Amino acid sequence: MWLPLPHLLMIPFLISDWMWHTGVGGLNSINAGVCAERGRRISADAELLGRSVTSEAYARLGAWTAALALR
């Protein structure tokens, strides 16, 4: 991920003092963590599927499914 992107995405939440002091401004960070974990699990499942199937077509189908699920 582009390094300044999280900082740029957080700017609108930090402009308001209320959002900063109540913690609402950190919700996008929580959402980013959830999305990262979801991506990790999908990647791990696709790797496991690629190892467990003998057919290259099924492995390719699993890779495409994982790529589409991450979009």
PyMOL Python script that loads the backbone (N, CA, C, O; Angstrom):
from pymol import cmd

cmd.read_pdbstr("""\
ATOM      1  N   MET A   1       0.854  -1.174   0.000  1.00  0.00           N
ATOM      2  CA  MET A   1       0.000   0.000   0.000  1.00  0.00           C
ATOM      3  C   MET A   1       0.902   1.240   0.000  1.00  0.00           C
ATOM      4  O   MET A   1       1.975   1.256   0.602  1.00  0.00           O
ATOM      5  N   TRP A   2       0.446   2.232  -0.667  1.00  0.00           N
ATOM      6  CA  TRP A   2       1.168   3.496  -0.736  1.00  0.00           C
ATOM      7  C   TRP A   2       1.221   4.089   0.666  1.00  0.00           C
ATOM      8  O   TRP A   2       0.180   4.275   1.297  1.00  0.00           O
ATOM      9  N   LEU A   3       2.413   4.386   1.158  1.00  0.00           N
ATOM     10  CA  LEU A   3       2.609   4.750   2.557  1.00  0.00           C
ATOM     11  C   LEU A   3       1.787   5.958   3.035  1.00  0.00           C
ATOM     12  O   LEU A   3       1.207   5.875   4.118  1.00  0.00           O
ATOM     13  N   PRO A   4       1.703   7.074   2.296  1.00  0.00           N
ATOM     14  CA  PRO A   4       0.922   8.205   2.821  1.00  0.00           C
ATOM     15  C   PRO A   4      -0.598   8.024   2.717  1.00  0.00           C
ATOM     16  O   PRO A   4      -1.347   8.831   3.267  1.00  0.00           O
ATOM     17  N   LEU A   5      -1.060   6.991   2.028  1.00  0.00           N
ATOM     18  CA  LEU A   5      -2.500   6.831   1.818  1.00  0.00           C
ATOM     19  C   LEU A   5      -3.303   6.772   3.122  1.00  0.00           C
ATOM     20  O   LEU A   5      -4.302   7.484   3.225  1.00  0.00           O
ATOM     21  N   PRO A   6      -2.929   5.967   4.122  1.00  0.00           N
ATOM     22  CA  PRO A   6      -3.716   5.972   5.366  1.00  0.00           C
ATOM     23  C   PRO A   6      -3.768   7.341   6.035  1.00  0.00           C
ATOM     24  O   PRO A   6      -4.787   7.716   6.615  1.00  0.00           O
ATOM     25  N   HIS A   7      -2.669   8.085   5.953  1.00  0.00           N
ATOM     26  CA  HIS A   7      -2.648   9.419   6.555  1.00  0.00           C
ATOM     27  C   HIS A   7      -3.583  10.372   5.817  1.00  0.00           C
ATOM     28  O   HIS A   7      -4.278  11.177   6.436  1.00  0.00           O
ATOM     29  N   LEU A   8      -3.594  10.275   4.510  1.00  0.00           N
ATOM     30  CA  LEU A   8      -4.488  11.138   3.730  1.00  0.00           C
ATOM     31  C   LEU A   8      -5.952  10.771   3.963  1.00  0.00           C
ATOM     32  O   LEU A   8      -6.813  11.649   4.008  1.00  0.00           O
ATOM     33  N   LEU A   9      -6.232   9.489   4.111  1.00  0.00           N
ATOM     34  CA  LEU A   9      -7.610   9.062   4.356  1.00  0.00           C
ATOM     35  C   LEU A   9      -8.093   9.473   5.748  1.00  0.00           C
ATOM     36  O   LEU A   9      -9.297   9.604   5.967  1.00  0.00           O
ATOM     37  N   MET A  10      -7.178   9.674   6.680  1.00  0.00           N
ATOM     38  CA  MET A  10      -7.568  10.025   8.040  1.00  0.00           C
ATOM     39  C   MET A  10      -7.803  11.518   8.231  1.00  0.00           C
ATOM     40  O   MET A  10      -8.426  11.915   9.216  1.00  0.00           O
ATOM     41  N   ILE A  11      -7.322  12.349   7.319  1.00  0.00           N
ATOM     42  CA  ILE A  11      -7.436  13.808   7.472  1.00  0.00           C
ATOM     43  C   ILE A  11      -8.873  14.282   7.694  1.00  0.00           C
ATOM     44  O   ILE A  11      -9.094  15.089   8.597  1.00  0.00           O
ATOM     45  N   PRO A  12      -9.868  13.822   6.914  1.00  0.00           N
ATOM     46  CA  PRO A  12     -11.232  14.308   7.170  1.00  0.00           C
ATOM     47  C   PRO A  12     -11.743  13.976   8.567  1.00  0.00           C
ATOM     48  O   PRO A  12     -12.555  14.717   9.121  1.00  0.00           O
ATOM     49  N   PHE A  13     -11.278  12.872   9.142  1.00  0.00           N
ATOM     50  CA  PHE A  13     -11.738  12.493  10.472  1.00  0.00           C
ATOM     51  C   PHE A  13     -11.014  13.265  11.573  1.00  0.00           C
ATOM     52  O   PHE A  13     -11.499  13.337  12.702  1.00  0.00           O
ATOM     53  N   LEU A  14      -9.874  13.834  11.254  1.00  0.00           N
ATOM     54  CA  LEU A  14      -9.113  14.557  12.262  1.00  0.00           C
ATOM     55  C   LEU A  14      -9.412  16.041  12.291  1.00  0.00           C
ATOM     56  O   LEU A  14      -9.016  16.735  13.227  1.00  0.00           O
ATOM     57  N   ILE A  15     -10.104  16.536  11.284  1.00  0.00           N
ATOM     58  CA  ILE A  15     -10.436  17.961  11.236  1.00  0.00           C
ATOM     59  C   ILE A  15     -11.374  18.328  12.381  1.00  0.00           C
ATOM     60  O   ILE A  15     -11.250  19.398  12.978  1.00  0.00           O
ATOM     61  N   SER A  16     -12.300  17.444  12.679  1.00  0.00           N
ATOM     62  CA  SER A  16     -13.253  17.702  13.749  1.00  0.00           C
ATOM     63  C   SER A  16     -12.656  17.288  15.093  1.00  0.00           C
ATOM     64  O   SER A  16     -12.232  16.145  15.260  1.00  0.00           O
ATOM     65  N   ASP A  17     -12.624  18.209  16.045  1.00  0.00           N
ATOM     66  CA  ASP A  17     -12.127  17.879  17.383  1.00  0.00           C
ATOM     67  C   ASP A  17     -13.012  16.842  18.063  1.00  0.00           C
ATOM     68  O   ASP A  17     -12.516  15.983  18.792  1.00  0.00           O
ATOM     69  N   TRP A  18     -14.306  16.916  17.832  1.00  0.00           N
ATOM     70  CA  TRP A  18     -15.230  15.958  18.437  1.00  0.00           C
ATOM     71  C   TRP A  18     -14.888  14.538  17.994  1.00  0.00           C
ATOM     72  O   TRP A  18     -14.839  13.628  18.821  1.00  0.00           O
ATOM     73  N   MET A  19     -14.650  14.342  16.689  1.00  0.00           N
ATOM     74  CA  MET A  19     -14.319  13.008  16.183  1.00  0.00           C
ATOM     75  C   MET A  19     -12.990  12.528  16.760  1.00  0.00           C
ATOM     76  O   MET A  19     -12.831  11.342  17.051  1.00  0.00           O
ATOM     77  N   TRP A  20     -12.042  13.439  16.924  1.00  0.00           N
ATOM     78  CA  TRP A  20     -10.737  13.059  17.444  1.00  0.00           C
ATOM     79  C   TRP A  20     -10.838  12.650  18.914  1.00  0.00           C
ATOM     80  O   TRP A  20     -10.251  11.644  19.311  1.00  0.00           O
ATOM     81  N   HIS A  21     -11.573  13.413  19.726  1.00  0.00           N
ATOM     82  CA  HIS A  21     -11.640  13.147  21.155  1.00  0.00           C
ATOM     83  C   HIS A  21     -12.542  11.971  21.503  1.00  0.00           C
ATOM     84  O   HIS A  21     -12.321  11.308  22.516  1.00  0.00           O
ATOM     85  N   THR A  22     -13.547  11.702  20.692  1.00  0.00           N
ATOM     86  CA  THR A  22     -14.433  10.575  20.992  1.00  0.00           C
ATOM     87  C   THR A  22     -13.919   9.272  20.408  1.00  0.00           C
ATOM     88  O   THR A  22     -14.411   8.207  20.782  1.00  0.00           O
ATOM     89  N   GLY A  23     -12.966   9.313  19.520  1.00  0.00           N
ATOM     90  CA  GLY A  23     -12.424   8.091  18.922  1.00  0.00           C
ATOM     91  C   GLY A  23     -13.094   7.693  17.630  1.00  0.00           C
ATOM     92  O   GLY A  23     -12.689   6.713  17.005  1.00  0.00           O
ATOM     93  N   VAL A  24     -14.106   8.424  17.213  1.00  0.00           N
ATOM     94  CA  VAL A  24     -14.789   8.110  15.962  1.00  0.00           C
ATOM     95  C   VAL A  24     -13.826   8.230  14.785  1.00  0.00           C
ATOM     96  O   VAL A  24     -13.996   7.552  13.772  1.00  0.00           O
ATOM     97  N   GLY A  25     -12.824   9.084  14.912  1.00  0.00           N
ATOM     98  CA  GLY A  25     -11.850   9.267  13.845  1.00  0.00           C
ATOM     99  C   GLY A  25     -11.002   8.032  13.591  1.00  0.00           C
ATOM    100  O   GLY A  25     -10.399   7.917  12.524  1.00  0.00           O
ATOM    101  N   GLY A  26     -10.939   7.117  14.529  1.00  0.00           N
ATOM    102  CA  GLY A  26     -10.144   5.909  14.365  1.00  0.00           C
ATOM    103  C   GLY A  26     -10.887   4.748  13.744  1.00  0.00           C
ATOM    104  O   GLY A  26     -10.307   3.681  13.540  1.00  0.00           O
ATOM    105  N   LEU A  27     -12.148   4.934  13.442  1.00  0.00           N
ATOM    106  CA  LEU A  27     -12.928   3.829  12.882  1.00  0.00           C
ATOM    107  C   LEU A  27     -12.408   3.375  11.526  1.00  0.00           C
ATOM    108  O   LEU A  27     -12.482   2.189  11.202  1.00  0.00           O
ATOM    109  N   ASN A  28     -11.885   4.300  10.732  1.00  0.00           N
ATOM    110  CA  ASN A  28     -11.358   3.881   9.439  1.00  0.00           C
ATOM    111  C   ASN A  28     -10.128   2.999   9.614  1.00  0.00           C
ATOM    112  O   ASN A  28      -9.858   2.146   8.768  1.00  0.00           O
ATOM    113  N   SER A  29      -9.390   3.189  10.684  1.00  0.00           N
ATOM    114  CA  SER A  29      -8.244   2.329  10.963  1.00  0.00           C
ATOM    115  C   SER A  29      -8.710   0.919  11.320  1.00  0.00           C
ATOM    116  O   SER A  29      -8.090  -0.062  10.910  1.00  0.00           O
ATOM    117  N   ILE A  30      -9.779   0.819  12.067  1.00  0.00           N
ATOM    118  CA  ILE A  30     -10.345  -0.483  12.406  1.00  0.00           C
ATOM    119  C   ILE A  30     -10.830  -1.183  11.147  1.00  0.00           C
ATOM    120  O   ILE A  30     -10.588  -2.376  10.960  1.00  0.00           O
ATOM    121  N   ASN A  31     -11.514  -0.440  10.285  1.00  0.00           N
ATOM    122  CA  ASN A  31     -11.995  -1.024   9.028  1.00  0.00           C
ATOM    123  C   ASN A  31     -10.843  -1.497   8.156  1.00  0.00           C
ATOM    124  O   ASN A  31     -10.954  -2.537   7.507  1.00  0.00           O
ATOM    125  N   ALA A  32      -9.754  -0.768   8.125  1.00  0.00           N
ATOM    126  CA  ALA A  32      -8.592  -1.177   7.341  1.00  0.00           C
ATOM    127  C   ALA A  32      -8.008  -2.475   7.888  1.00  0.00           C
ATOM    128  O   ALA A  32      -7.594  -3.340   7.116  1.00  0.00           O
ATOM    129  N   GLY A  33      -7.972  -2.617   9.187  1.00  0.00           N
ATOM    130  CA  GLY A  33      -7.480  -3.854   9.793  1.00  0.00           C
ATOM    131  C   GLY A  33      -8.354  -5.042   9.462  1.00  0.00           C
ATOM    132  O   GLY A  33      -7.856  -6.135   9.191  1.00  0.00           O
ATOM    133  N   VAL A  34      -9.659  -4.827   9.483  1.00  0.00           N
ATOM    134  CA  VAL A  34     -10.602  -5.900   9.137  1.00  0.00           C
ATOM    135  C   VAL A  34     -10.424  -6.313   7.678  1.00  0.00           C
ATOM    136  O   VAL A  34     -10.409  -7.504   7.366  1.00  0.00           O
ATOM    137  N   CYS A  35     -10.291  -5.351   6.799  1.00  0.00           N
ATOM    138  CA  CYS A  35     -10.101  -5.656   5.371  1.00  0.00           C
ATOM    139  C   CYS A  35      -8.774  -6.369   5.130  1.00  0.00           C
ATOM    140  O   CYS A  35      -8.704  -7.271   4.296  1.00  0.00           O
ATOM    141  N   ALA A  36      -7.732  -5.982   5.839  1.00  0.00           N
ATOM    142  CA  ALA A  36      -6.439  -6.638   5.685  1.00  0.00           C
ATOM    143  C   ALA A  36      -6.509  -8.094   6.147  1.00  0.00           C
ATOM    144  O   ALA A  36      -5.936  -8.977   5.508  1.00  0.00           O
ATOM    145  N   GLU A  37      -7.201  -8.341   7.240  1.00  0.00           N
ATOM    146  CA  GLU A  37      -7.344  -9.718   7.718  1.00  0.00           C
ATOM    147  C   GLU A  37      -8.177 -10.543   6.747  1.00  0.00           C
ATOM    148  O   GLU A  37      -7.873 -11.710   6.501  1.00  0.00           O
ATOM    149  N   ARG A  38      -9.213  -9.948   6.201  1.00  0.00           N
ATOM    150  CA  ARG A  38     -10.036 -10.642   5.210  1.00  0.00           C
ATOM    151  C   ARG A  38      -9.198 -11.028   3.992  1.00  0.00           C
ATOM    152  O   ARG A  38      -9.320 -12.138   3.475  1.00  0.00           O
ATOM    153  N   GLY A  39      -8.365 -10.124   3.546  1.00  0.00           N
ATOM    154  CA  GLY A  39      -7.496 -10.407   2.411  1.00  0.00           C
ATOM    155  C   GLY A  39      -6.488 -11.497   2.720  1.00  0.00           C
ATOM    156  O   GLY A  39      -6.196 -12.339   1.871  1.00  0.00           O
ATOM    157  N   ARG A  40      -5.955 -11.482   3.937  1.00  0.00           N
ATOM    158  CA  ARG A  40      -5.003 -12.516   4.318  1.00  0.00           C
ATOM    159  C   ARG A  40      -5.649 -13.885   4.335  1.00  0.00           C
ATOM    160  O   ARG A  40      -5.055 -14.863   3.880  1.00  0.00           O
ATOM    161  N   ARG A  41      -6.867 -13.961   4.860  1.00  0.00           N
ATOM    162  CA  ARG A  41      -7.567 -15.243   4.915  1.00  0.00           C
ATOM    163  C   ARG A  41      -7.913 -15.752   3.519  1.00  0.00           C
ATOM    164  O   ARG A  41      -7.777 -16.944   3.243  1.00  0.00           O
ATOM    165  N   ILE A  42      -8.350 -14.873   2.654  1.00  0.00           N
ATOM    166  CA  ILE A  42      -8.669 -15.283   1.283  1.00  0.00           C
ATOM    167  C   ILE A  42      -7.412 -15.778   0.578  1.00  0.00           C
ATOM    168  O   ILE A  42      -7.450 -16.772  -0.147  1.00  0.00           O
ATOM    169  N   SER A  43      -6.309 -15.086   0.792  1.00  0.00           N
ATOM    170  CA  SER A  43      -5.049 -15.498   0.180  1.00  0.00           C
ATOM    171  C   SER A  43      -4.606 -16.872   0.704  1.00  0.00           C
ATOM    172  O   SER A  43      -4.166 -17.726  -0.065  1.00  0.00           O
ATOM    173  N   ALA A  44      -4.727 -17.068   2.003  1.00  0.00           N
ATOM    174  CA  ALA A  44      -4.343 -18.359   2.584  1.00  0.00           C
ATOM    175  C   ALA A  44      -5.244 -19.481   2.073  1.00  0.00           C
ATOM    176  O   ALA A  44      -4.764 -20.577   1.785  1.00  0.00           O
ATOM    177  N   ASP A  45      -6.536 -19.219   1.960  1.00  0.00           N
ATOM    178  CA  ASP A  45      -7.459 -20.230   1.442  1.00  0.00           C
ATOM    179  C   ASP A  45      -7.153 -20.566  -0.012  1.00  0.00           C
ATOM    180  O   ASP A  45      -7.230 -21.729  -0.408  1.00  0.00           O
ATOM    181  N   ALA A  46      -6.806 -19.558  -0.809  1.00  0.00           N
ATOM    182  CA  ALA A  46      -6.482 -19.807  -2.210  1.00  0.00           C
ATOM    183  C   ALA A  46      -5.191 -20.617  -2.316  1.00  0.00           C
ATOM    184  O   ALA A  46      -5.076 -21.487  -3.179  1.00  0.00           O
ATOM    185  N   GLU A  47      -4.223 -20.338  -1.447  1.00  0.00           N
ATOM    186  CA  GLU A  47      -2.981 -21.105  -1.473  1.00  0.00           C
ATOM    187  C   GLU A  47      -3.235 -22.553  -1.077  1.00  0.00           C
ATOM    188  O   GLU A  47      -2.683 -23.469  -1.687  1.00  0.00           O
ATOM    189  N   LEU A  48      -4.060 -22.764  -0.068  1.00  0.00           N
ATOM    190  CA  LEU A  48      -4.404 -24.116   0.355  1.00  0.00           C
ATOM    191  C   LEU A  48      -5.133 -24.859  -0.750  1.00  0.00           C
ATOM    192  O   LEU A  48      -4.862 -26.036  -0.988  1.00  0.00           O
ATOM    193  N   LEU A  49      -6.047 -24.194  -1.421  1.00  0.00           N
ATOM    194  CA  LEU A  49      -6.774 -24.817  -2.524  1.00  0.00           C
ATOM    195  C   LEU A  49      -5.819 -25.179  -3.656  1.00  0.00           C
ATOM    196  O   LEU A  49      -5.946 -26.243  -4.263  1.00  0.00           O
ATOM    197  N   GLY A  50      -4.869 -24.302  -3.939  1.00  0.00           N
ATOM    198  CA  GLY A  50      -3.901 -24.570  -4.997  1.00  0.00           C
ATOM    199  C   GLY A  50      -3.037 -25.784  -4.693  1.00  0.00           C
ATOM    200  O   GLY A  50      -2.644 -26.512  -5.605  1.00  0.00           O
ATOM    201  N   ARG A  51      -2.739 -26.008  -3.421  1.00  0.00           N
ATOM    202  CA  ARG A  51      -1.934 -27.164  -3.039  1.00  0.00           C
ATOM    203  C   ARG A  51      -2.744 -28.449  -3.001  1.00  0.00           C
ATOM    204  O   ARG A  51      -2.209 -29.527  -3.259  1.00  0.00           O
ATOM    205  N   SER A  52      -4.029 -28.347  -2.681  1.00  0.00           N
ATOM    206  CA  SER A  52      -4.823 -29.552  -2.459  1.00  0.00           C
ATOM    207  C   SER A  52      -5.405 -30.136  -3.741  1.00  0.00           C
ATOM    208  O   SER A  52      -5.716 -31.327  -3.783  1.00  0.00           O
ATOM    209  N   VAL A  53      -5.558 -29.339  -4.771  1.00  0.00           N
ATOM    210  CA  VAL A  53      -6.146 -29.871  -6.001  1.00  0.00           C
ATOM    211  C   VAL A  53      -5.037 -30.329  -6.942  1.00  0.00           C
ATOM    212  O   VAL A  53      -3.945 -29.761  -6.971  1.00  0.00           O
ATOM    213  N   THR A  54      -5.347 -31.362  -7.702  1.00  0.00           N
ATOM    214  CA  THR A  54      -4.355 -31.880  -8.640  1.00  0.00           C
ATOM    215  C   THR A  54      -4.516 -31.253 -10.013  1.00  0.00           C
ATOM    216  O   THR A  54      -3.568 -31.224 -10.799  1.00  0.00           O
ATOM    217  N   SER A  55      -5.691 -30.759 -10.303  1.00  0.00           N
ATOM    218  CA  SER A  55      -5.938 -30.176 -11.618  1.00  0.00           C
ATOM    219  C   SER A  55      -5.505 -28.711 -11.642  1.00  0.00           C
ATOM    220  O   SER A  55      -5.825 -27.943 -10.735  1.00  0.00           O
ATOM    221  N   GLU A  56      -4.787 -28.344 -12.670  1.00  0.00           N
ATOM    222  CA  GLU A  56      -4.351 -26.954 -12.817  1.00  0.00           C
ATOM    223  C   GLU A  56      -5.547 -26.029 -13.044  1.00  0.00           C
ATOM    224  O   GLU A  56      -5.517 -24.865 -12.645  1.00  0.00           O
ATOM    225  N   ALA A  57      -6.588 -26.540 -13.678  1.00  0.00           N
ATOM    226  CA  ALA A  57      -7.775 -25.721 -13.936  1.00  0.00           C
ATOM    227  C   ALA A  57      -8.457 -25.319 -12.630  1.00  0.00           C
ATOM    228  O   ALA A  57      -8.902 -24.179 -12.494  1.00  0.00           O
ATOM    229  N   TYR A  58      -8.544 -26.242 -11.667  1.00  0.00           N
ATOM    230  CA  TYR A  58      -9.153 -25.909 -10.381  1.00  0.00           C
ATOM    231  C   TYR A  58      -8.289 -24.920  -9.603  1.00  0.00           C
ATOM    232  O   TYR A  58      -8.809 -24.021  -8.942  1.00  0.00           O
ATOM    233  N   ALA A  59      -6.986 -25.086  -9.681  1.00  0.00           N
ATOM    234  CA  ALA A  59      -6.087 -24.146  -9.006  1.00  0.00           C
ATOM    235  C   ALA A  59      -6.222 -22.757  -9.609  1.00  0.00           C
ATOM    236  O   ALA A  59      -6.233 -21.761  -8.886  1.00  0.00           O
ATOM    237  N   ARG A  60      -6.323 -22.689 -10.925  1.00  0.00           N
ATOM    238  CA  ARG A  60      -6.493 -21.400 -11.597  1.00  0.00           C
ATOM    239  C   ARG A  60      -7.835 -20.775 -11.228  1.00  0.00           C
ATOM    240  O   ARG A  60      -7.919 -19.566 -11.010  1.00  0.00           O
ATOM    241  N   LEU A  61      -8.889 -21.596 -11.158  1.00  0.00           N
ATOM    242  CA  LEU A  61     -10.214 -21.101 -10.766  1.00  0.00           C
ATOM    243  C   LEU A  61     -10.177 -20.535  -9.346  1.00  0.00           C
ATOM    244  O   LEU A  61     -10.776 -19.495  -9.073  1.00  0.00           O
ATOM    245  N   GLY A  62      -9.470 -21.224  -8.440  1.00  0.00           N
ATOM    246  CA  GLY A  62      -9.349 -20.735  -7.065  1.00  0.00           C
ATOM    247  C   GLY A  62      -8.597 -19.418  -7.000  1.00  0.00           C
ATOM    248  O   GLY A  62      -8.961 -18.532  -6.227  1.00  0.00           O
ATOM    249  N   ALA A  63      -7.554 -19.282  -7.805  1.00  0.00           N
ATOM    250  CA  ALA A  63      -6.793 -18.032  -7.824  1.00  0.00           C
ATOM    251  C   ALA A  63      -7.636 -16.878  -8.343  1.00  0.00           C
ATOM    252  O   ALA A  63      -7.595 -15.780  -7.788  1.00  0.00           O
ATOM    253  N   TRP A  64      -8.387 -17.113  -9.386  1.00  0.00           N
ATOM    254  CA  TRP A  64      -9.258 -16.052  -9.922  1.00  0.00           C
ATOM    255  C   TRP A  64     -10.372 -15.698  -8.948  1.00  0.00           C
ATOM    256  O   TRP A  64     -10.729 -14.528  -8.810  1.00  0.00           O
ATOM    257  N   THR A  65     -10.916 -16.689  -8.280  1.00  0.00           N
ATOM    258  CA  THR A  65     -11.969 -16.427  -7.279  1.00  0.00           C
ATOM    259  C   THR A  65     -11.425 -15.567  -6.144  1.00  0.00           C
ATOM    260  O   THR A  65     -12.086 -14.627  -5.703  1.00  0.00           O
ATOM    261  N   ALA A  66     -10.219 -15.886  -5.671  1.00  0.00           N
ATOM    262  CA  ALA A  66      -9.605 -15.101  -4.588  1.00  0.00           C
ATOM    263  C   ALA A  66      -9.329 -13.677  -5.062  1.00  0.00           C
ATOM    264  O   ALA A  66      -9.545 -12.725  -4.312  1.00  0.00           O
ATOM    265  N   ALA A  67      -8.857 -13.522  -6.294  1.00  0.00           N
ATOM    266  CA  ALA A  67      -8.565 -12.187  -6.819  1.00  0.00           C
ATOM    267  C   ALA A  67      -9.853 -11.360  -6.933  1.00  0.00           C
ATOM    268  O   ALA A  67      -9.853 -10.166  -6.633  1.00  0.00           O
ATOM    269  N   LEU A  68     -10.930 -11.984  -7.359  1.00  0.00           N
ATOM    270  CA  LEU A  68     -12.201 -11.254  -7.478  1.00  0.00           C
ATOM    271  C   LEU A  68     -12.800 -10.938  -6.099  1.00  0.00           C
ATOM    272  O   LEU A  68     -13.447  -9.906  -5.922  1.00  0.00           O
ATOM    273  N   ALA A  69     -12.584 -11.820  -5.136  1.00  0.00           N
ATOM    274  CA  ALA A  69     -13.113 -11.564  -3.796  1.00  0.00           C
ATOM    275  C   ALA A  69     -12.392 -10.406  -3.120  1.00  0.00           C
ATOM    276  O   ALA A  69     -12.973  -9.714  -2.284  1.00  0.00           O
ATOM    277  N   LEU A  70     -11.139 -10.193  -3.476  1.00  0.00           N
ATOM    278  CA  LEU A  70     -10.389  -9.084  -2.895  1.00  0.00           C
ATOM    279  C   LEU A  70     -10.764  -7.748  -3.506  1.00  0.00           C
ATOM    280  O   LEU A  70     -10.495  -6.710  -2.902  1.00  0.00           O
ATOM    281  N   ARG A  71     -11.362  -7.734  -4.654  1.00  0.00           N
ATOM    282  CA  ARG A  71     -11.726  -6.481  -5.327  1.00  0.00           C
ATOM    283  C   ARG A  71     -12.896  -5.903  -4.672  1.00  0.00           C
ATOM    284  O   ARG A  71     -13.372  -4.844  -5.081  1.00  0.00           O
TER     285      ARG A  71
END
""", "prot")
cmd.dss("prot")
cmd.show_as("cartoon", "prot")
cmd.util.cbc("prot")
cmd.orient("prot")
